[in-house]
Amino acid sequence: MKILKLLEKTVLKIHEDIVFVFKPHPNFMIKASDFPSLDLEILERPLVTLLDTFNIAYTGNMTSAAVDAYISNLQVIVHIDENKLN
């Protein structure tokens, strides 16, 4: 939730059309309608089928998805906390 809330704040400062694609953890489902200011698409396919589709991954700091994205040659942005990215 923190990742998506930060994106909501950030998108207000970006003057480009960006589509965000979110791959939730299977035990934590969300609805795109919960974040109306984001052009958000929710994908439930396995991560391995998605990685070659993107150039950048934005992940939480408690997921191995960041490693999967890095190994797949994506640029990886890690959300450390409310005030920090890595």
C-alpha positions in Angstrom: 0.0 0.0 0.0 2.8 2.4 0.8 4.4 1.9 -2.6 1.1 2.8 -4.4 0.4 5.7 -2.1 3.8 7.2 -2.9 3.1 6.7 -6.6 -0.2 8.6 -6.2 1.7 11.5 -4.7 4.4 11.4 -7.3 2.2 11.1 -10.4 0.8 14.6 -9.5 4.2 16.0 -10.1 4.9 14.2 -13.4 3.6 15.7 -16.5 3.6 12.6 -18.6 1.1 9.8 -19.2 2.4 6.7 -17.4 0.7 3.4 -17.1 1.6 1.5 -13.9 1.4 -2.2 -13.8 1.2 -3.8 -10.4 1.9 -7.5 -9.6 0.5 -8.1 -6.1 1.5 -10.8 -3.8 -1.0 -13.7 -4.1 -2.0 -13.1 -0.5 -2.5 -9.4 -0.9 -4.9 -8.4 -3.6 -5.9 -4.8 -4.4 -8.3 -3.1 -6.9 -7.1 -0.5 -9.3 -10.2 1.5 -8.3 -8.6 2.0 -4.8 -6.0 4.3 -6.5 -8.1 6.4 -8.9 -5.3 8.9 -9.6 -3.1 6.2 -11.1 -3.5 4.6 -14.5 -3.1 1.3 -12.9 -3.3 -2.2 -14.3 -3.3 -5.2 -12.0 -1.7 -8.4 -13.3 -2.0 -11.7 -11.5 0.2 -13.8 -13.8 3.4 -15.4 -12.5 6.2 -12.8 -12.2 8.5 -14.8 -14.6 6.0 -14.2 -17.4 6.0 -10.4 -16.8 9.7 -9.5 -16.4 10.6 -9.3 -20.1 7.8 -6.9 -20.7 9.2 -4.0 -18.7 12.4 -1.8 -18.3 12.0 -0.7 -14.7 10.8 -2.5 -11.6 9.6 -0.6 -8.5 9.5 -3.0 -5.5 9.2 -3.1 -1.8 12.2 -3.8 0.3 10.8 -7.1 1.7 10.4 -9.0 -1.6 12.6 -11.3 -3.6 11.0 -9.8 -6.7 13.7 -7.2 -6.7 16.3 -9.8 -7.2 14.3 -11.5 -9.9 13.9 -8.1 -11.7 17.6 -7.3 -11.3 18.7 -10.7 -12.7 16.4 -10.1 -15.6 18.4 -6.9 -16.4 15.6 -4.5 -15.3 16.4 -1.2 -13.6 15.2 -1.7 -10.0 13.9 1.0 -7.7 13.5 -0.3 -4.1 11.1 1.5 -1.8 12.9 1.4 1.6 10.4 3.5 3.6 8.1 6.5 3.3 11.1 8.8 2.7 13.7 6.7 0.9 14.3 5.0 -2.4 17.4 2.9 -3.4 
